[in-house]
Amino acid sequence: MIRSAEVEEYGVGGHAVAGLVAPSRGGSELTLQQARLAPGAATPEHRHDREELVVLASGVLEVACGEKTQRVLPGDVAILPAGTCHQLVNVAHEEAVMLLVGGAGARSFCRDGRELPTPPWLR
């Protein structure tokens, strides 16, 4: 059992992320994060070595994945293939809240190929 009161939230730029399921919390195959993205904010463009799912709970996102950009509405699921650069942009006037599902131990990279350090909420 993972109690929400025990989960620390980390601020990163215009968004905040809480690691709900990660190896340190007993997740051996998957990670689950809750993320909040401020109005007008965007994640840095990046890619992972494993597939990632974005489940939007509230707000409106534009998700750029590879050469394609799509609008994501509450209840929608964006599937981000492994190795494909992507970016999430909050295009609404309200905070976007989402769940992110990924593979435990996934590695992340900048567009230029530099590996990013594993953030504390995924350890």
C-alpha positions, -999 to 999 in steps of 0.1 A, spaced: 0 0 0 13 34 -9 -4 63 11 -6 96 -8 3 114 24 37 97 23 46 107 -12 68 137 -17 61 161 -46 91 176 -65 88 209 -84 106 210 -118 102 241 -139 65 248 -145 54 213 -132 54 192 -102 58 154 -100 51 128 -73 64 93 -77 36 70 -66 52 37 -77 89 32 -82 116 6 -73 120 22 -38 83 17 -32 82 -19 -43 75 -14 -81 96 -39 -99 83 -36 -134 64 -3 -137 65 33 -124 35 55 -118 38 92 -113 13 120 -108 23 152 -125 8 187 -125 17 211 -153 9 248 -149 -10 268 -176 13 275 -205 41 254 -191 59 226 -210 81 197 -202 116 197 -218 117 178 -251 131 143 -242 129 106 -249 130 74 -229 144 39 -237 110 24 -228 74 32 -237 55 58 -216 18 63 -211 2 97 -203 -33 95 -188 -48 130 -186 -71 135 -156 -78 172 -161 -68 201 -183 -58 201 -220 -24 191 -233 -7 192 -267 16 163 -270 43 165 -296 57 130 -302 81 126 -331 67 146 -360 31 145 -348 13 169 -324 -21 159 -309 -45 175 -285 -51 154 -254 -83 158 -234 -93 144 -199 -97 107 -200 -74 103 -231 -43 82 -231 -12 92 -251 12 64 -259 47 76 -263 69 50 -280 104 42 -267 131 62 -283 108 89 -297 113 125 -286 83 140 -270 71 171 -252 39 179 -232 25 215 -233 -4 227 -212 -25 248 -236 -54 255 -212 -59 283 -186 -60 257 -158 -35 233 -144 -32 199 -162 -31 168 -140 -20 135 -154 -7 100 -145 25 89 -162 32 51 -165 66 39 -175 90 10 -171 110 7 -139 146 14 -147 138 34 -178 165 58 -189 158 93 -202 177 114 -227 178 150 -240 171 156 -277 209 158 -282 214 123 -268 228 133 -234 215 109 -207 195 126 -179 200 116 -143 173 95 -128 151 119 -108 145 111 -71 108 103 -76 117 74 -100 143 57 -77 
